[in-house]
Amino acid sequence: MDAWPALLDDVTSCRACPRLVAWREQVAQVRRRAYRDWEYWGRPVPGFGDHQAQILVVGLAPGAHGSNRTGRMFTGDASGDFLYPALFRAGFANQPTAAHLQDGLTLHNIYITAVCRCAPPANKPTSSEIANCTPFLQREMELLLPGLKVIVALGRIAFDTILRLFPAQDGRARAIFRHASHYALGEGKPWLVASYHPSRQNTQTGRLTTAMFDQVWQLSAALANSASM
């Protein structure tokens, strides 16, 4: 079996974390009133995007009534409603909306994934749940190499997870999570770009504005272009 389909099968069939399995399936059965006619995905959510991408985007986890419902990262919730218009403006997406798996959305030069593949209660995965899911992220990065030039971490947990996968080398500046900051992960390795997560909590309070988010994608495109020259 090819590597990408094999990874898809391994992700969607995973039952490694009992708490997450129970929660994602409970949500899919009970459903939210607004989505009572939906057949929820209710499984681990695979990554999505261009398999030749230079830019990898790493979020936290599927939303209970977003990706856990639709089966695609950042699709069907407020975070996706903020993310995909930004990707469209930056030329990474063919449309600014993401509603369901058959909505025609395609990505160019970008692949989207998450630290955890199952919706966690209160959007808070445990350290052991993150550790269980990390091998999937590692496999995605391996499949994207050697073309992978930039990793965009949406939120502090994604940022810290990526840093753990790229241990600091002598002389490398200490990476500190600040919005739109960027760091070299080592010779021949991708750049790491930090961004606030496009959660409703951040966007509605003004912690993350449209202009601030656009800055992240402009920076990521510039870093990818400079690394490929």
C-alpha positions in Angstrom: 0.0 0.0 0.0 1.2 3.5 -0.8 2.4 5.6 2.2 -0.3 8.2 2.2 -3.3 5.8 2.0 -1.6 3.6 4.7 -1.3 6.6 6.9 -4.9 7.5 6.3 -6.0 4.1 7.3 -3.8 4.1 10.4 -5.1 7.5 11.6 -8.8 6.9 11.0 -8.8 3.4 12.7 -6.8 4.5 15.8 -8.3 3.7 19.2 -5.2 4.3 21.3 -6.8 6.8 23.8 -9.9 5.5 25.6 -11.0 8.9 26.9 -10.9 10.4 23.4 -12.6 7.5 21.8 -15.4 7.7 24.3 -15.8 11.4 23.9 -15.7 11.6 20.1 -18.2 8.8 19.8 -20.5 10.3 22.4 -20.5 13.6 20.6 -21.3 11.9 17.3 -24.2 10.1 18.8 -25.8 12.8 20.9 -25.0 15.6 18.3 -25.8 19.3 18.6 -29.3 20.4 17.8 -28.2 22.5 14.9 -26.6 19.4 13.3 -29.1 16.7 14.3 -29.6 15.7 10.7 -25.8 15.2 10.2 -24.1 11.8 10.2 -21.1 12.8 12.3 -17.6 11.5 11.3 -16.9 10.5 14.9 -13.4 9.1 14.2 -9.8 10.4 14.2 -9.5 13.2 11.6 -6.7 12.8 9.0 -4.5 15.6 7.6 -5.7 17.4 4.5 -4.0 19.1 1.6 -1.3 19.1 -1.0 1.0 16.0 -0.6 3.8 18.0 -2.3 3.4 21.0 0.0 6.3 23.1 1.1 4.2 24.4 4.1 2.8 22.3 6.9 0.1 23.8 9.2 -0.3 22.2 12.6 -3.3 22.9 14.8 -4.3 21.5 18.2 -7.2 19.1 17.7 -10.5 18.6 15.9 -13.5 20.5 17.2 -16.3 18.4 18.7 -18.9 19.8 16.3 -16.4 20.9 13.6 -13.9 18.4 12.3 -15.4 15.6 14.4 -18.6 16.2 12.5 -17.3 16.8 9.0 -14.2 14.6 8.9 -11.8 17.3 7.7 -9.4 19.5 9.5 -10.7 23.0 10.4 -14.0 22.4 8.5 -17.4 23.3 9.9 -16.4 25.5 12.8 -15.4 29.1 13.7 -11.7 28.4 13.5 -12.0 27.1 9.9 -14.2 30.1 9.1 -11.2 32.3 10.0 -8.5 30.1 8.6 -9.7 29.3 5.1 -10.5 32.8 4.0 -6.9 33.7 5.0 -5.5 30.8 3.0 -7.7 31.9 0.0 -6.4 35.5 0.3 -2.8 34.2 0.3 -3.3 31.9 -2.7 -3.1 28.6 -0.8 -6.8 27.7 -1.2 -9.1 27.7 -4.2 -12.1 29.0 -2.2 -12.6 30.8 1.2 -15.1 28.4 2.6 -15.0 24.9 4.1 -18.3 23.2 5.0 -18.0 19.5 4.3 -15.9 16.9 2.5 -17.6 17.4 -0.9 -17.5 21.2 -1.0 -14.8 21.4 -3.6 -12.1 22.8 -1.4 -8.5 22.2 -2.6 -5.2 23.4 -1.2 -2.1 24.4 -3.0 1.4 24.1 -1.5 0.0 23.6 2.0 -1.0 20.6 4.1 -3.0 20.9 7.3 -2.9 18.6 10.3 -3.1 18.7 14.1 -1.3 17.6 17.2 -4.2 15.4 18.2 -6.6 13.7 15.7 -9.6 13.2 18.0 -11.8 15.9 19.5 -10.8 16.2 23.2 -13.2 17.2 26.0 -12.9 21.0 26.6 -10.4 21.1 23.8 -7.7 20.0 26.2 -5.8 16.8 25.2 -3.6 15.3 27.9 0.2 14.9 27.5 -0.2 11.2 27.0 -2.8 11.7 24.3 -0.5 14.1 22.5 2.3 11.6 22.8 0.1 8.8 21.3 -0.7 11.0 18.3 2.8 12.4 17.7 3.9 9.5 15.5 1.2 10.4 13.0 2.6 13.9 12.8 6.1 12.6 12.4 5.0 10.3 9.5 3.4 13.3 7.8 6.5 15.3 8.0 8.6 12.4 6.7 6.3 12.1 3.7 6.5 15.8 2.9 10.2 15.8 3.0 12.5 16.9 1.3 10.2 19.5 0.0 8.9 20.7 3.4 10.3 24.2 4.0 8.0 25.8 6.6 5.9 24.5 9.6 3.2 26.9 10.9 2.3 26.2 14.5 -1.2 27.4 15.3 -1.0 27.9 19.1 1.4 27.2 21.8 0.8 23.4 22.1 1.5 22.9 18.4 4.6 25.1 18.7 6.0 23.2 21.7 5.2 19.8 20.0 7.2 20.8 16.9 10.1 21.9 19.0 10.2 18.5 20.8 10.5 16.9 17.4 13.5 19.1 16.5 15.8 19.1 19.5 17.8 22.2 19.9 21.3 22.2 18.4 24.3 24.1 19.7 24.2 27.7 18.7 20.5 27.8 17.8 18.6 30.6 19.4 15.9 29.6 21.9 12.5 29.6 20.3 9.9 31.6 22.1 6.2 31.5 21.2 5.3 34.9 19.8 2.8 35.6 17.1 4.5 35.8 13.6 7.9 35.0 15.0 10.0 32.4 13.1 12.9 30.2 13.8 15.3 28.0 11.9 15.0 24.4 13.2 18.5 23.5 12.0 20.6 23.1 8.9 18.5 21.6 6.1 15.4 21.6 8.3 12.2 23.6 7.9 11.5 27.1 9.4 9.0 27.2 12.3 6.5 30.0 12.2 4.4 30.8 15.3 0.8 32.0 15.2 -2.1 32.4 17.6 -4.7 29.8 17.0 -7.7 31.1 15.0 -10.1 30.0 17.8 -13.2 32.0 18.4 -11.7 33.0 21.8 -8.8 34.7 20.0 -10.6 36.2 17.0 -13.6 37.6 18.8 -11.5 39.2 21.5 -9.1 40.8 18.9 -6.1 38.9 20.1 -5.8 37.6 16.6 -7.0 40.0 13.8 -7.3 39.4 10.1 -4.3 41.5 9.4 -2.2 39.6 12.0 -3.2 36.3 10.5 -2.5 37.5 6.9 1.0 38.4 8.1 1.6 34.7 9.0 0.8 33.4 5.6 2.7 36.2 3.8 5.7 35.3 6.0 5.3 31.6 5.4 5.2 32.1 1.6 8.3 34.3 1.7 10.2 31.7 3.7 9.1 28.9 1.5 10.2 30.8 -1.6 13.5 31.9 -0.1 14.3 28.3 1.0 13.6 26.9 -2.5 15.8 29.4 -4.3 
